[in-house]
Structure formats: C-alpha cells, structure tokens
Amino acid sequence: MIITSDNPEAADDPKHRPGPSGRSTSQSAVEDEAQPPPYSYSPRADPRVDLLEGEGEEDTILIPAPSRPLPSPFPAVSQAVPVISNIPPNLPRQNRLRIYRDNSGIRDTFVIDPTLPAPPGSHDKALSVTKGMVELEGLSMNGSINFRVAECPADMRISIHVESRNGSVALFLPATFRGPLTIGHENGNAWLTPPLRTRTRTLDETAGQHRCWVGEWGEDDDPNWVADECTVESHNGSVKVGYWSAEAADMKQQVPKGAMEKAFGQKK
C-alpha cells in the first residue's frame, strides 16, 4: 500500500509503521522479495568416506549433471578403448620359426603369437616363450630372402637371424622392435628405410658390418629388462632393413639392384 495524503489511515496501520531502519514493513517485504535468498553454507563431503558406500541420506550432497556436457579441448584417452590392429587376419602366426632352404629363396610374412601351444616334443619352443624370447631364423644357401615380421606383443622379445649365402636380403621389423641390429654384407650394399633410420643409432662400423641400436635405450631401473636382437647378413648381395607396414605390404618389396647407397643412406 502506498501512503499518500489521501490515505492518512495507512500510517496508523501496523504493517506500514517504520521499522528500525526507518523503512516501513511493507517496503522491506517488497525489497526482500526482490533480493536473492541468502547464501547458506553446505559442508563439503568428507574425502575419507568410501565412495561406494556413501555417507548416509542426511549427509549426501547431490550435484546435478549439466544438461549438455561441454566439449573437452583435449582428446579423451582411455585404456578401455580397444586397439584396432591393421594386421591381416590371414597371416601365419608363429612363436618360433626356423626356415632352411638350399636352392630357393624365402619370402613370407609372420605374426608373433606367444599364446600358440608348443607341439609335442618341442621343449625348446615352450622354453623360449616362457623366457619371453621368440626366435625366428631364415637361412638360404642360394636365393633371395624377403622376411617380414608384421606384429609382436609389446611385452614379448624377439630374436631374428636372417642370412643368405648368395642372394639379396630384405628384412622388415615390427614397430615394437627395440634393441641391437647387426647388418653384415660382404659383396653388396646395405641400407635402412627412412622410418627406421630416424630411430637408429650407430654403435660401431667396420668393413662389411654395421652395428646399431633401434629405438630408445634400455630400462636402467629394470634389471630384468631384455632387449630385442636382430642379425641380417648377405655374403653376396644387398641388404635392406625397414619397418613393416600394412600399406607397404600390398606393394612389391625388393632390394634395388645396383644401388649406390651405402648403410644408413650415405652415398658411396
């Protein structure tokens, strides 16, 4: 109610008598309705409380979820997201392999699978898997070799030995390979593909032999850490070493004849 000279009775109304602040009760009520409610303190939940059991209904603090979650500027990373492998499912799987051919070459792609059972009587195969090392060997006395290891579990170490007495050798390692790589070539050139070259460090080099390290150095804080190892040799032919890739698998991989490039891409 508005107090005017035409309404003198309003001043005697208890509702319109001035309060301690000098304002009438009705004015205070109108202003109070326009003001937001006073802030009330809510104690935080005890961080020691088990999140699975809760604190009880009287101490429960409900936080409403936003109607639309704001997009994060960072990509979400979760270990629960399955990793899709680009390895063709029809590739042969091995946990140990030895190939010896006298007058023919070797050309095949393999996938390391430590879950394969060892055949009866093959105690050394079972032992190599138990020790965390898978052995792959390919030897040709008279023929070229194109040896490809497409995939190997990250927690499994591999030992590769590929050698040709009379023929060129092309070896493609899995992306998880990490350890020493020895390249031997007596009458031919040796070179690394660019993706592998960027992750390789030379240890020593002599006439006809190169020793290098692929990937990061070993785990200094883990005395049980074991590195991968690889030796690739050609007594009469060129040697090429690189990483296996699904894209390159569809193309014909051959060591170029008459290449003038020495080890690690240096010109002769």
N, C-alpha and C positions, 0 to 999 in steps of 0.2 A: 504494500500500500504506500502511496506517495503522500507525504504530509504537505499540505498547502494551507493557505489562509482560508480557503473554502471548506476545509475539513479540520476544524480545530480539535475535534474529539480524538483524532488519531494520535495526538501527542500524549493523551492520557492512557492510551491502550498499552498494556504491559508489553505487548510484542514489539512496540516501537519505542520503548524507553531506551535512552542511550546506555550503552554498556561501559565497562572500564576504559575502553579505548576511545570513547567519545562517539562511536558509531552505534546506530540503532541495531536491535537484534535482527530485524528483517534484512537490513543491509549486510550484516555479517553472514546471514544464511545464504543470501544470493551470491556473495563473493566466495563463500566456501564451496558452493556447488560448482562455480567456475574453475576452482583450483583443482589440480590433480590430487589424488589421495596421497597421504604421507607415505614416505618410504619406510618399509618395515624390514628389519634385518632378518635374514634367514641364515642360520648357521650352516657352514659347509659340512658336507659329509665327512666322517672320519675316514682318512685314507687307509686305515688299518682294517677296515671292515671287509670281509670277504665279498667280492662282487657277485659270486654265485649264490650266497646265502642271503644277502641284503641286511638291512638294519631293523626291519620292522615297519609296520604301516605308519606309526607316528613320526618316524624319522626319515621317511622316504621322500626324496626330492625328485620330482618329475620334471624332465627337461623336454619340452615339446620339440619334435624334429621339424626342420624347416619344410615348407611345402615343396620347394624346389631347391635341391642342393646346388650350391654354387660350383661351377666347373673349376677343377684344380689346374693351376698353371703347370704342374709337373705331371709327367706320366705316371700312372699307377703301376707299381711293381708288386707282384705277389708270387710267392713260391708255389702257391697252389695252382697257378696257371700252367697247364700242360705245355711242354715244349714240342712243337711240331717239327719232326725230322723230315728233311728233304731227301733222305736215303731211299732209293727204290727198294720196294719190299722183296723183289726177286733176286737180290744179290746174295751170293753164298755167304753163310756165316761160319766163322771159324773161332776156335780158341787155341789152336796150334796148327801149324801147317809146314810141311816140307815138300818141295817140288824139285825133282831132279830129272833133267832131260838131256839126252846125249846129242841128238842131231835135230833138234827143233826148239823153237823159241817158247817163251812164256808170256801169255797175255791174259790177265784176269783182274777182277776187282773183288775185294773181300771186305766183310764187315766183322769186326771183333765182337764176339758174343760169349762172355765168360760163363753164362748160365747153361751152355751146352754140356750134356753129360759126356764123360770120357768113355770111349768104347772099352769092352772087356780086354784086360791085359795091357792097357796103355797107362801104366802107372806114372810115367814121366809127364804125360799130358795133364793128369789130375794134379800132380805136384806143381807144375808151372803155374797153373791157375790159382792154386792155393797160396803160392808165394806172391801173387799179384803181378806176375810177369807172363805175357803171352809171346811165344816165339814164332816168328814167321821167317821162312827161308825159301829162296828160289835160286836154283843154280842151273845154268845151261852151258854145255860144253861148246856148242856150235849153233848159235841162234840169238836173236834179239830178245830182250825182256821188256815188257811193259807191265809193271807191278803196281797195283793201286790198292791202298787201304782207305776205304771210304769213311769209316767211323770206328771209334774205340771209346769205351766208357772213360770218363774223366778220372775215375779212381783206379783204373787199370793201366799198368805199364806194359809197353810193347818193346820187343827186341827184334829188329829186322835185319836180315842179311840177304842181299841180292847181288848176284855175281854172274857175269858172262865171260867165258874164256875168249869167245870170238863173236862179238856182236855188240850192238849198242844197248844201253840200259836207260829206261825211263822209270822213275820211281815217284809216286805221288803219296804223300803222307797225310794222315788225318789232321784236322785243325788243332787237336788236343796234344799233338806231339810236342814234347819238351825235354830236351836232353842233347847229348853229343851226336854229331853227324860226321861220319868219316867217308870221304869220297876218294876212290882210287881210280886212276886212269893212266895206262902206260902208253898207248898209241892212239890217243884221241883227246878231244876237248871235254871239259866239264863245266856245267853252268847251272845256276839256280834261276827259277822263275821269279819275277819281281815281287809277288806277295811273300814268298819265302825269304827272299834276300833281305827284305826290310826287317825281318825278325831274327837275323843270323849274325853271330859274332865269330870272327876268325880266331881260332886258338893257336894254330901253327900251320905252316905250309912248307912243303918240300916238293922236290921234283916228282910229279906224278901222284901226289897225295895232298889232300886238304882236310884238316880237322877243324870243325867249327861247333858252335853251340846254338841251338834253335830255341827261341823263347826266353823267358826270364830265368834267372839263376835259381839254384836250388833253395829249399826251405832251410834257412840257417837254424831256426828254432825247432826243427823237427828232425831228430837224429834218425828216424825210421824212414825218411823220405827217400824214394828211389826214382831215378830219372829214367826216361825212355832212352833207347840207344838204337842207332842205325848205322850200318856199313853197306855201301853200294860201290861195286867195282866193275870195271871192264878192262880186260887186258888188251883188247884190240877193238876199240870202238868208243863212241862218245857216251857221256853220262849226263843225264838231265834229272834234276830233283825239284819237286814243287809240291804244292798243296793240292789235295783232291777237292774238286768242286762238282756239284751236280750239273752246272752249266757246261763245264768243260768235258764232262763225261759223254755228252752227246756228239762231241767233235772228235775227229781222229787225232790221237796224241802220238806223235812220232818225233824222234830226235832228228833235227835237221842235219842233212849230210853236208859236209864241207863247211860247217860253221867255223868262223874265225874268232868266236868269242871264248875266252878262257873262263876259269872259275870266277863266279860272282859277277859276271857281266863285264869284265875288263877286256878291252881289245888287245889282241895279240900284237 
